[in-house]
Amino acid sequence: MFSWIGPLKPLISTLLMPPASPLLLMVIGVAVLGVSKRWGRSLCALGILLLWVLSTSATAYGLNQLLLRTYPPLSHQDLGRAQAILVLGSGVELYAPEYGQATLGAAAQQRLVYGRYLKTLSDLPLVYSGGKGWGASSAQTQTEAQVAAYVLQRDFGLAFLLTDESSRDTRENALHSYAVLSAKGIQRIALVTHDWHMQRSVMQFEAAGFEVFPAPMGYTQPPLRWDTDFLPSAGGLLGSQRVLHEWLGRLHY
């Protein structure tokens, strides 16, 4: 019924997330100044305050603890119960002249490295799920799973057992992966993704029919320096974006 939302997800998400949302408040405040100085100044001040607060590492960690469930590292016992290690995609970098072709984005690379690490502990088959996301550029000619397969072979000399190359978001990751893996008798998976993305992922993969053993990595870092963690930073802003994006995604589902 809401299929029209899919292509608009990147735009809607960008406008609702910082820094766009606080900046929009400031723009509205400036526009309102001519009508009401009190309301105009209040909106501008609120936008500045939100941008500052949401750009700190301490806020990112606090939001993660408040809005999302965090998971313990995968145990050896649960890894032994899984039939496969499924790595969730997270995007590609199309402009990577140092490699001469597209490569995995930083988050996707981290997930792949951790998935490969788990394989060294268990020798379970590796599976990758990632097509072209809703926000993919028309310049992207390969699916993320194809790029990941190349990186896995180039860097580790390994190959995926299976890949899902058609999914565009987490829900499709789950549904399409189940269609591929259940046909092979695989329904118990160690699911690799960032801890801040795990709660939404587990919900979707369990709903699709999998028995999921969460294998989180890339945790949101707790405050370590009280003199700088309350100051705005690019890392803090990115952390808040990720947490709020996940929270918004849960509301959407």
C-alpha distance (Angstrom), angle and dihedral (degrees) to the residues before:
residue distance angle dihedral
M1 . . .
F2 3.80 . .
S3 3.81 97.5 .
W4 3.80 89.6 126.5
I5 3.83 89.3 68.3
G6 3.82 93.7 67.7
P7 3.81 98.9 76.9
L8 3.82 89.8 43.2
K9 3.82 94.8 52.7
P10 3.84 95.8 95.6
L11 3.82 92.7 49.8
I12 3.81 95.2 44.1
S13 3.79 91.9 46.3
T14 3.82 93.0 48.8
L15 3.80 92.9 50.9
L16 3.81 93.7 47.9
M17 3.80 95.8 45.1
P18 3.80 128.1 74.4
P19 2.96 134.6 -67.4
A20 3.84 91.0 29.8
S21 3.83 96.7 49.5
P22 3.85 96.7 52.0
L23 3.81 89.9 42.9
L24 3.81 90.0 51.9
L25 3.81 88.9 52.6
M26 3.81 89.2 54.4
V27 3.80 92.1 48.2
I28 3.81 90.4 50.6
G29 3.79 89.2 47.5
V30 3.81 91.8 53.9
A31 3.81 90.2 48.0
V32 3.81 91.4 50.7
L33 3.81 94.4 49.8
G34 3.79 91.5 87.4
V35 3.80 90.8 56.5
S36 3.81 101.9 34.7
K37 3.78 122.6 5.8
R38 3.79 91.0 -167.7
W39 3.81 94.5 55.5
G40 3.78 92.8 38.9
R41 3.80 93.7 53.0
S42 3.81 91.4 43.6
L43 3.81 92.6 53.7
C44 3.80 92.2 47.0
A45 3.82 91.3 49.0
L46 3.80 91.3 47.5
G47 3.80 91.3 50.5
I48 3.81 92.1 50.4
L49 3.81 92.1 47.1
L50 3.82 93.0 48.8
L51 3.79 92.4 47.7
W52 3.80 91.0 51.6
V53 3.81 95.5 45.5
L54 3.82 95.2 44.3
S55 3.81 91.0 49.0
T56 3.81 95.2 62.5
S57 3.80 125.4 96.5
A58 3.80 90.4 -135.7
T59 3.81 90.9 58.9
A60 3.80 92.1 47.8
Y61 3.80 90.7 54.1
G62 3.81 92.7 43.8
L63 3.81 92.6 50.5
N64 3.80 90.2 48.4
Q65 3.81 91.1 54.0
L66 3.81 93.0 43.8
L67 3.80 102.6 42.5
L68 3.79 105.7 26.8
R69 3.76 137.8 48.8
T70 3.79 114.6 -119.2
Y71 3.81 121.5 -147.7
P72 3.81 132.8 -145.3
P73 3.81 118.0 -119.5
L74 3.79 115.8 -82.6
S75 3.79 111.4 -85.6
H76 3.80 123.2 -132.8
Q77 3.80 88.3 -118.9
D78 3.81 93.6 57.0
L79 3.79 91.6 43.0
G80 3.80 87.7 55.6
R81 3.80 91.2 52.8
A82 3.80 94.1 53.6
Q83 3.80 123.3 93.6
A84 3.79 96.3 -155.4
I85 3.81 143.2 5.8
L86 3.81 110.5 -119.7
V87 3.80 116.4 -162.9
L88 3.80 116.8 -160.0
G89 3.79 117.7 -140.2
S90 3.79 124.2 -123.2
G91 3.80 106.7 -176.2
V92 3.78 142.2 -72.2
E93 3.79 135.6 -104.6
L94 3.77 108.0 -127.5
Y95 3.79 94.7 -173.0
A96 3.79 105.7 62.3
P97 3.82 106.2 134.6
E98 3.80 90.6 166.7
Y99 3.82 87.9 69.0
G100 3.78 96.8 34.2
Q101 3.81 92.0 -126.5
A102 3.79 142.8 39.9
T103 3.79 116.8 -56.8
L104 3.79 137.3 -176.2
G105 3.77 119.4 -73.6
A106 3.79 117.7 -112.6
A107 3.83 95.8 -96.7
A108 3.81 93.3 46.0
Q109 3.81 90.8 48.4
Q110 3.81 90.7 52.3
R111 3.80 91.0 51.6
L112 3.78 92.4 48.4
V113 3.81 92.2 50.0
Y114 3.80 91.1 51.3
G115 3.80 91.8 46.5
R116 3.78 89.3 52.9
Y117 3.82 89.8 48.8
L118 3.80 90.5 54.4
K119 3.78 88.8 50.5
T120 3.81 90.2 58.0
L121 3.81 88.1 56.3
S122 3.80 96.6 47.9
D123 3.81 111.3 11.1
L124 3.81 88.4 -132.3
P125 3.81 116.8 156.7
L126 3.81 116.8 -93.9
V127 3.81 121.6 -127.5
Y128 3.82 126.6 -174.4
S129 3.81 127.7 -157.8
G130 3.79 119.7 -163.7
G131 3.78 135.7 109.9
K132 3.78 125.6 163.4
G133 3.79 113.0 -44.7
W134 3.78 125.2 -131.8
G135 3.80 88.8 -99.8
A136 3.81 96.1 47.4
S137 3.80 117.1 137.0
S138 3.78 120.3 -117.0
A139 3.81 85.3 -121.5
Q140 3.81 90.3 68.8
T141 3.79 105.3 101.1
Q142 3.82 98.5 168.5
T143 3.77 129.0 57.7
E144 3.77 117.3 -117.6
A145 3.81 90.3 -112.1
Q146 3.81 89.7 57.4
V147 3.80 91.2 51.2
A148 3.81 90.5 46.7
A149 3.81 91.3 50.7
Y150 3.79 90.2 53.8
V151 3.82 92.4 47.9
L152 3.82 92.2 47.5
Q153 3.80 91.4 52.0
R154 3.82 94.2 42.7
D155 3.80 97.6 46.6
F156 3.81 103.3 30.3
G157 3.80 107.2 16.6
L158 3.81 90.4 -122.6
A159 3.79 136.2 123.7
F160 3.79 133.1 -148.6
L161 3.78 118.6 -111.3
L162 3.80 89.9 -140.8
T163 3.80 138.1 -9.7
D164 3.79 135.3 -156.2
E165 3.80 107.4 -143.4
S166 3.80 101.0 170.2
S167 3.81 106.2 64.4
R168 3.80 121.6 109.8
D169 3.81 102.0 -176.2
T170 3.80 141.7 9.0
R171 3.80 95.1 -80.8
E172 3.79 91.4 53.3
N173 3.82 89.8 44.3
A174 3.79 87.5 61.2
L175 3.81 98.9 41.8
H176 3.80 96.9 43.5
S177 3.81 93.7 43.0
Y178 3.79 90.9 52.1
A179 3.79 90.9 50.9
V180 3.81 90.1 53.0
L181 3.81 99.6 40.4
S182 3.80 101.8 37.7
A183 3.80 88.3 58.9
K184 3.82 85.8 61.7
G185 3.81 92.8 47.3
I186 3.83 93.3 -105.5
Q187 3.80 113.9 136.2
R188 3.83 103.7 138.3
I189 3.79 112.0 76.0
A190 3.78 140.0 174.0
L191 3.80 99.2 -135.4
V192 3.80 115.1 -147.6
T193 3.78 119.5 -158.7
H194 3.81 138.7 116.2
D195 3.79 115.2 -65.9
W196 3.81 91.3 -118.7
H197 3.82 89.1 56.0
M198 3.80 96.7 42.4
Q199 3.81 101.9 86.2
R200 3.80 94.2 56.8
S201 3.80 90.6 41.7
V202 3.80 94.5 51.9
M203 3.81 90.2 49.6
Q204 3.79 92.0 53.3
F205 3.80 97.6 42.1
E206 3.79 93.7 47.6
A207 3.79 90.0 48.1
A208 3.81 88.7 52.5
G209 3.83 90.5 56.3
F210 3.82 105.8 -93.9
E211 3.77 127.5 131.7
V212 3.79 98.9 -132.8
F213 3.79 129.0 -152.1
P214 3.83 104.8 -171.7
A215 3.80 114.3 -131.0
P216 3.83 101.8 -174.7
M217 3.79 125.6 -175.6
G218 3.80 136.8 163.8
Y219 3.80 96.1 53.5
T220 3.81 121.1 -162.5
Q221 3.80 103.2 -100.8
P222 3.83 119.5 -118.3
P223 3.82 119.0 -128.2
L224 3.79 109.6 -75.1
R225 3.82 102.9 166.4
W226 3.77 114.7 42.5
D227 3.80 91.2 -168.2
T228 3.83 94.5 60.2
D229 3.81 108.2 18.9
F230 3.81 90.4 78.9
L231 3.81 93.0 51.8
P232 3.84 121.1 89.0
S233 3.78 116.3 -94.3
A234 3.78 138.0 163.5
G235 3.80 89.9 -116.2
G236 3.78 92.3 52.4
L237 3.80 91.8 49.4
L238 3.81 91.2 50.0
G239 3.81 91.0 49.6
S240 3.81 92.2 52.0
Q241 3.81 90.5 46.5
R242 3.79 91.6 54.0
V243 3.79 95.0 48.6
L244 3.81 94.3 46.1
H245 3.81 91.0 45.2
E246 3.81 90.1 54.7
W247 3.78 92.1 46.9
L248 3.80 90.6 49.9
G249 3.81 89.8 47.9
R250 3.80 90.9 54.8
L251 3.80 90.2 51.5
H252 3.81 90.0 50.1
Y253 3.80 93.1 52.0
